[in-house]
Amino acid sequence: MKHIVWIASGAAAVLVAAGAITYAVADGDDSATTVPAADSADAGFARDMAVHHQQAVEMSYIVRDRTDNEEVRRLAYDIAQTQANQRGMMIGWLDMWELPKVSSDAPMTWMGMGDMASGKDGSLMPGMATNTDLEKLGKLSGKEAEIFYLQLMTDHHKGGIHMAQGCVSKCTVGVEKKLAQGMVNGQESEIQLMTGMLKDRGATPR
């Protein structure tokens, strides 16, 4: 069943990416037809946030296998679907711009913060979980898994919001700036939700 969900998610991401690009052109956004430079904020954000989002998807599928709680499973599914779709849009833009999906520059160099995250143990950008965190999440179950996931995802969202705000300030492609602002709004709302869910479980954000 998990494989079916992943396939469906991938297909949806492609459709959303195509739709977003079409919308940008149809909406008269001239910036969408201008190819940004490989070292631009537009390209840097698309590359970095695609990586950031992929980890959120991974964590969400891990916790869905570690708890039967419908509230957490529903949140995890929503986050996985939303971020997989957004990731598809960003990868789609890089393809359309014919720009590389990886860079030799450190993550967040486009924000002037290439030295902000150590990259140690897999935490490539602020808010990202370490490989040790992911391994731990995969071993927990029930309430413990729920709490740790909510804590990890709260940190993850905070880092993602910081990056999205950077794109809102620095990106030049209108449709990408709109997507980034949507990320800020959506993830701020989810942080409030997750803080309440942690409180219900006698825990707090880390």
Z-matrix of the N, CA and C atoms (Angstrom, degrees):
N
C 1 1.470
C 2 1.517 1 110.60
N 3 1.343 2 117.71 1 -39.01
C 4 1.453 3 120.34 2 -179.59
C 5 1.514 4 110.93 3 -59.96
N 6 1.342 5 116.81 4 -39.73
C 7 1.468 6 120.09 5 -179.80
C 8 1.516 7 110.23 6 -62.86
N 9 1.345 8 116.88 7 -37.88
C 10 1.455 9 120.20 8 179.39
C 11 1.516 10 110.34 9 -64.08
N 12 1.357 11 116.39 10 -42.03
C 13 1.464 12 120.50 11 179.12
C 14 1.512 13 110.76 12 -61.84
N 15 1.339 14 117.06 13 -43.72
C 16 1.466 15 120.89 14 -179.94
C 17 1.514 16 111.08 15 -62.94
N 18 1.326 17 117.43 16 -42.42
C 19 1.467 18 120.64 17 179.55
C 20 1.519 19 110.08 18 -63.60
N 21 1.331 20 116.22 19 -44.31
C 22 1.461 21 119.99 20 179.89
C 23 1.518 22 110.33 21 -63.31
N 24 1.332 23 116.17 22 -40.76
C 25 1.461 24 120.13 23 179.26
C 26 1.509 25 111.06 24 -62.36
N 27 1.324 26 116.52 25 -43.11
C 28 1.463 27 120.07 26 179.90
C 29 1.508 28 112.01 27 -63.04
N 30 1.331 29 115.96 28 -41.26
C 31 1.459 30 119.78 29 178.55
C 32 1.512 31 110.92 30 -64.58
N 33 1.337 32 115.96 31 -41.26
C 34 1.463 33 119.46 32 179.10
C 35 1.512 34 111.02 33 -63.81
N 36 1.338 35 116.36 34 -38.49
C 37 1.463 36 119.90 35 -179.69
C 38 1.521 37 111.12 36 -62.01
N 39 1.319 38 116.00 37 -41.56
C 40 1.466 39 119.65 38 179.33
C 41 1.520 40 110.45 39 -64.03
N 42 1.333 41 116.58 40 -43.03
C 43 1.462 42 120.51 41 -179.65
C 44 1.515 43 111.05 42 -65.13
N 45 1.338 44 117.08 43 -42.55
C 46 1.460 45 120.04 44 179.64
C 47 1.516 46 110.69 45 -64.81
N 48 1.335 47 116.93 46 -41.66
C 49 1.464 48 120.24 47 179.32
C 50 1.516 49 110.58 48 -60.30
N 51 1.318 50 116.45 49 -46.84
C 52 1.462 51 120.19 50 179.81
C 53 1.519 52 110.72 51 -62.47
N 54 1.342 53 115.94 52 -40.89
C 55 1.456 54 119.68 53 -179.77
C 56 1.514 55 111.93 54 -65.68
N 57 1.331 56 116.70 55 -39.18
C 58 1.462 57 120.23 56 -179.51
C 59 1.517 58 111.28 57 -65.83
N 60 1.327 59 116.09 58 -41.48
C 61 1.463 60 119.98 59 179.42
C 62 1.523 61 110.15 60 -65.02
N 63 1.341 62 116.05 61 -43.50
C 64 1.464 63 120.22 62 178.44
C 65 1.515 64 110.42 63 -62.02
N 66 1.336 65 116.72 64 -42.85
C 67 1.458 66 120.92 65 -179.48
C 68 1.520 67 110.39 66 -61.37
N 69 1.332 68 116.37 67 -42.45
C 70 1.457 69 120.28 68 -177.39
C 71 1.518 70 111.01 69 -59.69
N 72 1.327 71 116.31 70 -43.71
C 73 1.454 72 120.65 71 -178.96
C 74 1.528 73 110.42 72 -70.62
N 75 1.358 74 115.42 73 -44.79
C 76 1.459 75 119.68 74 -177.73
C 77 1.517 76 111.68 75 -66.09
N 78 1.330 77 116.80 76 -29.63
C 79 1.456 78 121.48 77 -177.54
C 80 1.525 79 111.84 78 -79.90
N 81 1.333 80 116.41 79 0.30
C 82 1.451 81 119.48 80 177.57
C 83 1.515 82 113.76 81 80.77
N 84 1.330 83 117.01 82 20.21
C 85 1.459 84 120.61 83 179.16
C 86 1.521 85 108.88 84 -81.21
N 87 1.333 86 117.05 85 94.64
C 88 1.460 87 121.13 86 -176.85
C 89 1.523 88 111.94 87 -60.87
N 90 1.343 89 116.73 88 -28.22
C 91 1.463 90 119.47 89 -178.75
C 92 1.507 91 111.92 90 -64.03
N 93 1.347 92 117.32 91 -24.34
C 94 1.463 93 120.62 92 -177.96
C 95 1.520 94 111.49 93 -69.99
N 96 1.326 95 117.83 94 -21.67
C 97 1.458 96 120.76 95 -179.67
C 98 1.521 97 111.80 96 -95.06
N 99 1.325 98 116.92 97 -2.92
C 100 1.459 99 121.70 98 177.86
C 101 1.523 100 108.91 99 -94.24
N 102 1.311 101 116.55 100 125.27
C 103 1.464 102 120.24 101 -178.51
C 104 1.524 103 109.69 102 -81.42
N 105 1.328 104 118.11 103 117.54
C 106 1.463 105 119.98 104 178.39
C 107 1.532 106 110.80 105 -73.35
N 108 1.308 107 115.97 106 160.37
C 109 1.462 108 121.00 107 179.14
C 110 1.524 109 110.37 108 -71.83
N 111 1.320 110 115.89 109 157.54
C 112 1.465 111 120.87 110 -178.30
C 113 1.523 112 111.84 111 -62.06
N 114 1.340 113 117.30 112 -28.07
C 115 1.460 114 120.52 113 -179.28
C 116 1.529 115 112.32 114 -100.49
N 117 1.319 116 117.42 115 15.45
C 118 1.457 117 121.68 116 -178.93
C 119 1.522 118 111.29 117 -77.18
N 120 1.331 119 115.70 118 164.92
C 121 1.459 120 120.30 119 174.98
C 122 1.519 121 110.82 120 -63.10
N 123 1.343 122 116.55 121 -36.48
C 124 1.469 123 120.54 122 -179.40
C 125 1.526 124 110.98 123 -60.46
N 126 1.322 125 116.64 124 -48.59
C 127 1.458 126 120.64 125 -179.33
C 128 1.525 127 111.08 126 -70.70
N 129 1.331 128 116.38 127 -41.52
C 130 1.461 129 120.11 128 -179.28
C 131 1.518 130 112.33 129 -62.57
N 132 1.320 131 115.83 130 -43.39
C 133 1.468 132 119.92 131 178.80
C 134 1.529 133 110.82 132 -63.79
N 135 1.327 134 116.49 133 -45.25
C 136 1.463 135 119.91 134 -179.43
C 137 1.524 136 110.83 135 -59.97
N 138 1.328 137 117.06 136 -43.70
C 139 1.474 138 120.66 137 -179.99
C 140 1.527 139 111.00 138 -66.13
N 141 1.335 140 116.08 139 -50.88
C 142 1.456 141 119.91 140 -174.01
C 143 1.528 142 112.26 141 -68.77
N 144 1.327 143 116.44 142 -42.54
C 145 1.455 144 118.02 143 -177.99
C 146 1.518 145 111.75 144 -70.44
N 147 1.328 146 117.51 145 -27.98
C 148 1.464 147 119.92 146 175.12
C 149 1.533 148 110.05 147 -61.87
N 150 1.332 149 116.82 148 -40.31
C 151 1.469 150 121.58 149 177.67
C 152 1.524 151 110.22 150 -68.82
N 153 1.318 152 115.78 151 -44.91
C 154 1.461 153 121.91 152 -179.91
C 155 1.530 154 110.26 153 -59.37
N 156 1.321 155 116.14 154 -46.48
C 157 1.460 156 121.19 155 179.81
C 158 1.530 157 111.99 156 -63.82
N 159 1.312 158 117.10 157 -38.20
C 160 1.457 159 119.83 158 -177.63
C 161 1.520 160 111.01 159 -59.71
N 162 1.330 161 116.81 160 -37.33
C 163 1.460 162 118.40 161 178.59
C 164 1.530 163 111.46 162 -68.52
N 165 1.331 164 117.28 163 -37.00
C 166 1.464 165 120.06 164 177.44
C 167 1.526 166 110.53 165 -61.51
N 168 1.321 167 116.16 166 -40.40
C 169 1.458 168 120.61 167 177.02
C 170 1.534 169 110.00 168 -62.37
N 171 1.316 170 116.18 169 -44.43
C 172 1.464 171 121.02 170 -179.47
C 173 1.525 172 111.24 171 -61.44
N 174 1.338 173 117.09 172 -47.15
C 175 1.458 174 120.28 173 -179.69
C 176 1.526 175 111.51 174 -62.45
N 177 1.329 176 115.82 175 -37.93
C 178 1.457 177 120.28 176 -177.81
C 179 1.523 178 111.26 177 -66.76
N 180 1.312 179 117.73 178 -39.33
C 181 1.461 180 119.59 179 177.68
C 182 1.525 181 111.50 180 -72.32
N 183 1.319 182 117.33 181 -30.22
C 184 1.468 183 119.23 182 176.44
C 185 1.526 184 109.98 183 -63.44
N 186 1.346 185 117.04 184 -49.52
C 187 1.472 186 118.77 185 -174.91
C 188 1.523 187 111.28 186 -68.97
N 189 1.325 188 118.33 187 -28.58
C 190 1.472 189 119.42 188 177.48
C 191 1.530 190 111.57 189 -63.41
N 192 1.313 191 116.34 190 -22.94
C 193 1.460 192 120.43 191 177.91
C 194 1.530 193 112.27 192 -92.17
N 195 1.357 194 116.73 193 -7.10
C 196 1.459 195 119.86 194 -173.14
C 197 1.535 196 113.34 195 -110.42
N 198 1.349 197 117.10 196 -1.83
C 199 1.457 198 119.80 197 179.20
C 200 1.524 199 110.40 198 -146.40
N 201 1.338 200 115.14 199 153.82
C 202 1.458 201 121.05 200 174.84
C 203 1.527 202 111.25 201 -102.25
N 204 1.332 203 116.79 202 0.74
C 205 1.457 204 120.13 203 -177.77
C 206 1.527 205 110.51 204 -68.15
N 207 1.331 206 116.23 205 119.48
C 208 1.462 207 120.29 206 -174.06
C 209 1.520 208 112.54 207 -67.64
N 210 1.327 209 117.97 208 -33.22
C 211 1.465 210 121.13 209 179.91
C 212 1.523 211 110.98 210 -62.91
N 213 1.321 212 116.31 211 -46.65
C 214 1.465 213 120.37 212 -179.78
C 215 1.524 214 110.60 213 -70.92
N 216 1.319 215 116.77 214 -40.45
C 217 1.459 216 120.17 215 180.00
C 218 1.532 217 111.14 216 -63.82
N 219 1.321 218 116.55 217 -38.01
C 220 1.465 219 120.43 218 179.09
C 221 1.531 220 110.46 219 -67.46
N 222 1.347 221 116.52 220 -43.77
C 223 1.456 222 120.06 221 177.48
C 224 1.527 223 110.50 222 -61.45
N 225 1.332 224 116.36 223 -45.49
C 226 1.466 225 120.67 224 -178.95
C 227 1.527 226 110.78 225 -61.50
N 228 1.318 227 116.72 226 -40.95
C 229 1.467 228 120.20 227 178.91
C 230 1.526 229 110.53 228 -64.60
N 231 1.334 230 116.88 229 -43.62
C 232 1.469 231 120.60 230 179.79
C 233 1.520 232 111.29 231 -62.10
N 234 1.329 233 116.75 232 -43.96
C 235 1.462 234 120.44 233 179.43
C 236 1.524 235 110.26 234 -64.21
N 237 1.331 236 116.67 235 -44.38
C 238 1.468 237 120.11 236 -179.39
C 239 1.518 238 111.23 237 -61.08
N 240 1.329 239 117.17 238 -44.80
C 241 1.458 240 120.43 239 -178.43
C 242 1.525 241 111.72 240 -67.70
N 243 1.319 242 116.56 241 -45.54
C 244 1.461 243 120.59 242 -179.42
C 245 1.522 244 111.41 243 -61.13
N 246 1.334 245 115.84 244 -48.02
C 247 1.462 246 118.23 245 -174.79
C 248 1.524 247 111.95 246 -75.90
N 249 1.328 248 118.30 247 -29.01
C 250 1.462 249 119.64 248 174.20
C 251 1.523 250 110.01 249 -65.94
N 252 1.329 251 116.88 250 -41.03
C 253 1.459 252 120.87 251 178.95
C 254 1.525 253 111.50 252 -65.94
N 255 1.327 254 116.32 253 -43.84
C 256 1.470 255 119.99 254 178.47
C 257 1.525 256 110.65 255 -64.52
N 258 1.318 257 116.25 256 -38.77
C 259 1.457 258 120.22 257 177.56
C 260 1.528 259 109.92 258 -61.36
N 261 1.323 260 116.84 259 -41.22
C 262 1.463 261 120.54 260 177.66
C 263 1.514 262 111.93 261 -60.51
N 264 1.333 263 116.79 262 -38.72
C 265 1.461 264 120.59 263 177.96
C 266 1.528 265 110.72 264 -62.40
N 267 1.331 266 116.38 265 -45.63
C 268 1.465 267 119.82 266 -176.93
C 269 1.529 268 112.16 267 -67.85
N 270 1.327 269 116.02 268 -40.90
C 271 1.458 270 119.57 269 175.67
C 272 1.526 271 109.95 270 -63.70
N 273 1.332 272 116.14 271 -37.72
C 274 1.460 273 120.67 272 177.86
C 275 1.515 274 112.46 273 -61.85
N 276 1.327 275 116.43 274 -40.23
C 277 1.472 276 119.45 275 177.67
C 278 1.525 277 111.08 276 -65.00
N 279 1.323 278 116.89 277 -42.99
C 280 1.470 279 119.55 278 178.79
C 281 1.523 280 110.52 279 -60.73
N 282 1.329 281 116.90 280 -40.31
C 283 1.466 282 120.83 281 176.51
C 284 1.530 283 110.32 282 -62.83
N 285 1.321 284 116.85 283 -46.09
C 286 1.456 285 121.13 284 -179.04
C 287 1.524 286 111.14 285 -62.42
N 288 1.335 287 115.92 286 -38.13
C 289 1.462 288 120.85 287 179.76
C 290 1.532 289 112.32 288 -80.00
N 291 1.338 290 116.10 289 -7.62
C 292 1.467 291 122.27 290 -176.93
C 293 1.530 292 111.15 291 56.57
N 294 1.319 293 114.77 292 44.67
C 295 1.455 294 122.12 293 178.99
C 296 1.527 295 110.01 294 -110.77
N 297 1.322 296 118.08 295 149.96
C 298 1.467 297 120.55 296 -179.43
C 299 1.520 298 112.13 297 -65.29
N 300 1.320 299 115.88 298 147.90
C 301 1.463 300 121.01 299 179.85
C 302 1.524 301 112.20 300 -87.94
N 303 1.318 302 116.73 301 -6.76
C 304 1.463 303 121.49 302 175.61
C 305 1.519 304 108.36 303 -129.02
N 306 1.316 305 115.89 304 158.56
C 307 1.463 306 120.98 305 -179.03
C 308 1.519 307 109.56 306 -140.67
N 309 1.321 308 115.87 307 150.83
C 310 1.464 309 120.03 308 176.49
C 311 1.534 310 110.81 309 -77.93
N 312 1.331 311 116.75 310 -13.72
C 313 1.465 312 120.62 311 177.22
C 314 1.525 313 110.16 312 -71.64
N 315 1.316 314 115.97 313 150.52
C 316 1.467 315 120.21 314 176.28
C 317 1.521 316 109.77 315 -65.59
N 318 1.336 317 117.65 316 149.19
C 319 1.462 318 119.98 317 176.86
C 320 1.522 319 111.00 318 -53.63
N 321 1.325 320 116.06 319 143.13
C 322 1.456 321 124.80 320 177.19
C 323 1.527 322 113.59 321 71.55
N 324 1.344 323 117.18 322 12.64
C 325 1.466 324 119.89 323 174.71
C 326 1.520 325 109.98 324 -59.91
N 327 1.317 326 117.13 325 -34.18
C 328 1.470 327 121.73 326 179.41
C 329 1.524 328 112.19 327 -62.74
N 330 1.338 329 117.17 328 -19.45
C 331 1.462 330 122.26 329 176.66
C 332 1.521 331 111.75 330 -96.10
N 333 1.346 332 116.20 331 0.16
C 334 1.458 333 119.29 332 -174.54
C 335 1.508 334 112.24 333 74.57
N 336 1.339 335 116.45 334 23.20
C 337 1.461 336 121.65 335 -176.20
C 338 1.518 337 111.08 336 -131.38
N 339 1.325 338 115.93 337 41.09
C 340 1.451 339 120.62 338 -177.69
C 341 1.509 340 114.45 339 -62.85
N 342 1.341 341 116.98 340 -17.48
C 343 1.470 342 120.54 341 -178.75
C 344 1.527 343 111.65 342 -105.78
N 345 1.340 344 117.00 343 14.31
C 346 1.462 345 119.57 344 -173.57
C 347 1.522 346 112.71 345 -73.71
N 348 1.327 347 117.44 346 -35.65
C 349 1.472 348 120.61 347 179.66
C 350 1.519 349 109.29 348 -113.23
N 351 1.323 350 115.50 349 140.18
C 352 1.463 351 119.56 350 -177.37
C 353 1.526 352 112.17 351 -72.35
N 354 1.312 353 117.14 352 -28.75
C 355 1.456 354 120.52 353 -176.57
C 356 1.518 355 112.72 354 79.98
N 357 1.336 356 116.38 355 0.62
C 358 1.453 357 119.84 356 -178.40
C 359 1.523 358 111.26 357 -70.76
N 360 1.313 359 115.47 358 141.15
C 361 1.464 360 122.88 359 176.07
C 362 1.526 361 111.74 360 57.18
N 363 1.335 362 116.36 361 32.44
C 364 1.453 363 120.49 362 173.25
C 365 1.514 364 116.13 363 87.41
N 366 1.334 365 118.10 364 -4.42
C 367 1.464 366 120.50 365 179.52
C 368 1.526 367 108.70 366 -85.83
N 369 1.321 368 115.98 367 86.70
C 370 1.454 369 121.79 368 -171.56
C 371 1.520 370 113.70 369 -78.24
N 372 1.340 371 116.94 370 -24.96
C 373 1.454 372 121.78 371 -178.10
C 374 1.514 373 109.53 372 -141.56
N 375 1.348 374 117.58 373 158.13
C 376 1.470 375 120.01 374 179.95
C 377 1.527 376 111.54 375 -53.92
N 378 1.317 377 114.66 376 137.49
C 379 1.458 378 120.61 377 179.15
C 380 1.511 379 114.11 378 91.24
N 381 1.329 380 117.31 379 -19.66
C 382 1.457 381 119.23 380 -178.34
C 383 1.521 382 111.35 381 -72.20
N 384 1.322 383 115.88 382 142.30
C 385 1.459 384 121.54 383 176.01
C 386 1.522 385 109.75 384 -72.71
N 387 1.315 386 115.87 385 154.32
C 388 1.461 387 120.44 386 175.40
C 389 1.522 388 109.35 387 -85.00
N 390 1.308 389 115.74 388 166.52
C 391 1.465 390 119.80 389 175.17
C 392 1.533 391 110.59 390 -60.55
N 393 1.336 392 115.65 391 -35.05
C 394 1.463 393 120.65 392 177.57
C 395 1.522 394 110.75 393 -64.03
N 396 1.343 395 116.64 394 -40.66
C 397 1.465 396 120.85 395 177.37
C 398 1.527 397 110.95 396 -60.89
N 399 1.328 398 116.27 397 -45.49
C 400 1.459 399 120.33 398 -178.45
C 401 1.525 400 111.25 399 -64.39
N 402 1.313 401 115.92 400 -39.55
C 403 1.466 402 120.24 401 178.25
C 404 1.526 403 110.26 402 -63.80
N 405 1.340 404 116.12 403 -41.60
C 406 1.466 405 120.79 404 178.77
C 407 1.529 406 110.50 405 -63.90
N 408 1.349 407 117.00 406 -44.90
C 409 1.462 408 120.54 407 -179.89
C 410 1.525 409 111.04 408 -58.20
N 411 1.320 410 115.78 409 -37.99
C 412 1.452 411 120.64 410 -178.83
C 413 1.518 412 113.99 411 -70.59
N 414 1.341 413 116.99 412 -12.03
C 415 1.460 414 121.17 413 -179.48
C 416 1.524 415 112.76 414 -103.69
N 417 1.336 416 116.61 415 -17.79
C 418 1.456 417 120.32 416 179.49
C 419 1.524 418 109.94 417 -81.07
N 420 1.321 419 115.84 418 165.99
C 421 1.462 420 120.06 419 177.56
C 422 1.520 421 109.22 420 -150.03
N 423 1.324 422 115.30 421 162.32
C 424 1.454 423 120.48 422 176.22
C 425 1.514 424 113.69 423 60.27
N 426 1.328 425 115.86 424 -140.01
C 427 1.459 426 122.36 425 -175.81
C 428 1.533 427 111.91 426 -59.14
N 429 1.335 428 117.31 427 -38.16
C 430 1.467 429 120.04 428 -179.62
C 431 1.526 430 111.00 429 -63.07
N 432 1.321 431 116.80 430 -41.16
C 433 1.460 432 120.83 431 178.36
C 434 1.523 433 110.52 432 -66.53
N 435 1.328 434 116.26 433 -39.87
C 436 1.462 435 120.59 434 179.87
C 437 1.533 436 110.90 435 -61.31
N 438 1.325 437 116.05 436 -48.07
C 439 1.466 438 120.67 437 -178.84
C 440 1.520 439 111.08 438 -62.54
N 441 1.323 440 116.51 439 -46.07
C 442 1.466 441 119.13 440 -176.94
C 443 1.528 442 110.62 441 -66.31
N 444 1.324 443 116.82 442 -39.60
C 445 1.470 444 120.31 443 177.30
C 446 1.525 445 110.69 444 -61.71
N 447 1.319 446 117.16 445 -47.18
C 448 1.459 447 121.22 446 -178.71
C 449 1.527 448 110.92 447 -62.50
N 450 1.325 449 116.95 448 -37.09
C 451 1.465 450 120.52 449 177.09
C 452 1.525 451 111.25 450 -68.32
N 453 1.326 452 116.32 451 -46.16
C 454 1.465 453 120.48 452 179.03
C 455 1.527 454 110.79 453 -61.95
N 456 1.330 455 116.76 454 -43.57
C 457 1.458 456 119.81 455 -176.56
C 458 1.522 457 111.92 456 -71.48
N 459 1.322 458 117.33 457 -31.06
C 460 1.465 459 120.13 458 174.78
C 461 1.523 460 109.80 459 -62.89
N 462 1.333 461 117.06 460 -46.77
C 463 1.470 462 120.84 461 176.61
C 464 1.525 463 110.32 462 -60.75
N 465 1.336 464 115.47 463 -42.27
C 466 1.462 465 121.51 464 -177.90
C 467 1.527 466 110.31 465 -61.96
N 468 1.318 467 116.97 466 -44.46
C 469 1.462 468 121.43 467 178.98
C 470 1.533 469 111.28 468 -63.86
N 471 1.324 470 116.74 469 -40.87
C 472 1.468 471 119.41 470 179.88
C 473 1.528 472 110.49 471 -60.44
N 474 1.334 473 116.45 472 -43.04
C 475 1.463 474 119.70 473 177.17
C 476 1.511 475 111.47 474 -66.09
N 477 1.339 476 117.03 475 -40.30
C 478 1.450 477 121.22 476 179.41
C 479 1.514 478 112.36 477 -65.06
N 480 1.329 479 116.85 478 -39.29
C 481 1.469 480 120.86 479 178.33
C 482 1.521 481 110.30 480 -62.37
N 483 1.317 482 116.62 481 -42.54
C 484 1.476 483 120.68 482 178.80
C 485 1.527 484 110.56 483 -59.23
N 486 1.324 485 117.03 484 -44.24
C 487 1.463 486 120.59 485 179.43
C 488 1.528 487 111.37 486 -67.44
N 489 1.337 488 116.98 487 -41.89
C 490 1.459 489 120.50 488 -179.71
C 491 1.523 490 111.08 489 -64.30
N 492 1.318 491 116.43 490 -38.37
C 493 1.464 492 119.52 491 176.52
C 494 1.535 493 110.80 492 -63.44
N 495 1.339 494 115.08 493 -33.76
C 496 1.466 495 118.91 494 176.39
C 497 1.516 496 111.47 495 -63.15
N 498 1.341 497 116.50 496 -39.61
C 499 1.465 498 120.16 497 178.25
C 500 1.522 499 111.04 498 -68.15
N 501 1.325 500 116.68 499 -40.93
C 502 1.468 501 119.86 500 178.16
C 503 1.524 502 110.04 501 -56.16
N 504 1.337 503 116.14 502 -36.79
C 505 1.464 504 120.85 503 -178.68
C 506 1.521 505 113.10 504 -81.05
N 507 1.348 506 117.04 505 -35.93
C 508 1.453 507 120.48 506 -168.00
C 509 1.528 508 115.52 507 -110.25
N 510 1.328 509 117.83 508 -25.93
C 511 1.468 510 119.65 509 -177.49
C 512 1.531 511 110.79 510 -69.00
N 513 1.327 512 115.84 511 154.32
C 514 1.466 513 120.82 512 -179.41
C 515 1.527 514 113.02 513 -113.73
N 516 1.322 515 117.79 514 -18.05
C 517 1.465 516 121.21 515 179.09
C 518 1.527 517 108.25 516 -79.69
N 519 1.328 518 115.66 517 117.43
C 520 1.453 519 120.35 518 -172.99
C 521 1.510 520 114.78 519 -56.53
N 522 1.325 521 117.75 520 -46.05
C 523 1.459 522 120.57 521 -177.34
C 524 1.526 523 111.14 522 -66.84
N 525 1.314 524 117.73 523 -29.36
C 526 1.465 525 120.83 524 177.96
C 527 1.527 526 110.03 525 -73.21
N 528 1.332 527 116.97 526 -39.74
C 529 1.466 528 120.60 527 176.34
C 530 1.525 529 110.54 528 -61.58
N 531 1.354 530 116.36 529 -39.09
C 532 1.465 531 120.04 530 178.47
C 533 1.533 532 110.57 531 -64.76
N 534 1.324 533 116.15 532 -41.28
C 535 1.458 534 119.78 533 178.12
C 536 1.522 535 109.84 534 -62.49
N 537 1.330 536 117.43 535 -44.43
C 538 1.463 537 121.51 536 -179.35
C 539 1.527 538 111.00 537 -61.37
N 540 1.324 539 117.08 538 -42.51
C 541 1.467 540 119.52 539 178.72
C 542 1.523 541 110.62 540 -65.62
N 543 1.327 542 116.49 541 -36.67
C 544 1.460 543 120.20 542 176.20
C 545 1.522 544 111.53 543 -62.84
N 546 1.346 545 116.52 544 -36.66
C 547 1.459 546 120.52 545 176.78
C 548 1.525 547 110.16 546 -63.31
N 549 1.332 548 116.62 547 -44.13
C 550 1.463 549 120.68 548 179.76
C 551 1.528 550 109.89 549 -58.34
N 552 1.313 551 115.85 550 -50.46
C 553 1.464 552 120.27 551 -177.15
C 554 1.527 553 111.88 552 -62.88
N 555 1.336 554 115.86 553 -46.46
C 556 1.450 555 120.25 554 -177.38
C 557 1.515 556 113.02 555 -66.49
N 558 1.321 557 117.00 556 -42.47
C 559 1.459 558 119.69 557 -176.18
C 560 1.527 559 111.87 558 -76.17
N 561 1.331 560 118.07 559 -30.40
C 562 1.464 561 119.64 560 173.82
C 563 1.530 562 109.93 561 -63.07
N 564 1.330 563 116.40 562 -40.60
C 565 1.460 564 120.69 563 177.78
C 566 1.525 565 111.33 564 -64.69
N 567 1.327 566 116.24 565 -40.92
C 568 1.466 567 119.86 566 -179.80
C 569 1.529 568 111.32 567 -68.80
N 570 1.316 569 118.14 568 -31.93
C 571 1.467 570 120.49 569 176.64
C 572 1.528 571 109.74 570 -62.82
N 573 1.326 572 116.21 571 -42.29
C 574 1.467 573 119.63 572 177.53
C 575 1.531 574 110.51 573 -61.91
N 576 1.327 575 116.14 574 -42.93
C 577 1.461 576 120.77 575 178.73
C 578 1.520 577 110.73 576 -62.11
N 579 1.338 578 117.11 577 -46.29
C 580 1.459 579 121.01 578 -177.18
C 581 1.521 580 111.80 579 -68.27
N 582 1.332 581 117.76 580 -33.00
C 583 1.466 582 120.57 581 176.28
C 584 1.523 583 109.93 582 -62.30
N 585 1.331 584 116.61 583 -41.50
C 586 1.458 585 120.47 584 176.79
C 587 1.517 586 112.36 585 -66.20
N 588 1.335 587 116.57 586 -39.13
C 589 1.462 588 120.34 587 178.68
C 590 1.523 589 111.06 588 -65.98
N 591 1.322 590 117.03 589 -37.03
C 592 1.463 591 120.47 590 176.20
C 593 1.529 592 110.51 591 -65.47
N 594 1.328 593 116.57 592 -43.00
C 595 1.469 594 120.65 593 179.24
C 596 1.511 595 110.54 594 -59.84
N 597 1.332 596 116.89 595 -40.81
C 598 1.464 597 120.97 596 178.49
C 599 1.527 598 111.69 597 -61.34
N 600 1.337 599 116.66 598 -23.65
C 601 1.457 600 121.80 599 -178.81
C 602 1.515 601 111.96 600 -103.08
N 603 1.333 602 116.64 601 13.86
C 604 1.461 603 121.59 602 177.23
C 605 1.508 604 113.30 603 71.10
N 606 1.326 605 117.44 604 28.23
C 607 1.472 606 121.33 605 -177.27
C 608 1.532 607 109.75 606 -132.34
N 609 1.315 608 115.08 607 171.88
C 610 1.459 609 122.18 608 179.14
C 611 1.528 610 109.10 609 -135.84
N 612 1.333 611 117.80 610 163.55
C 613 1.477 612 119.41 611 172.88
C 614 1.523 613 109.98 612 -57.94
N 615 1.313 614 117.07 613 154.98
C 616 1.468 615 120.88 614 -178.43
C 617 1.527 616 109.92 615 -70.53
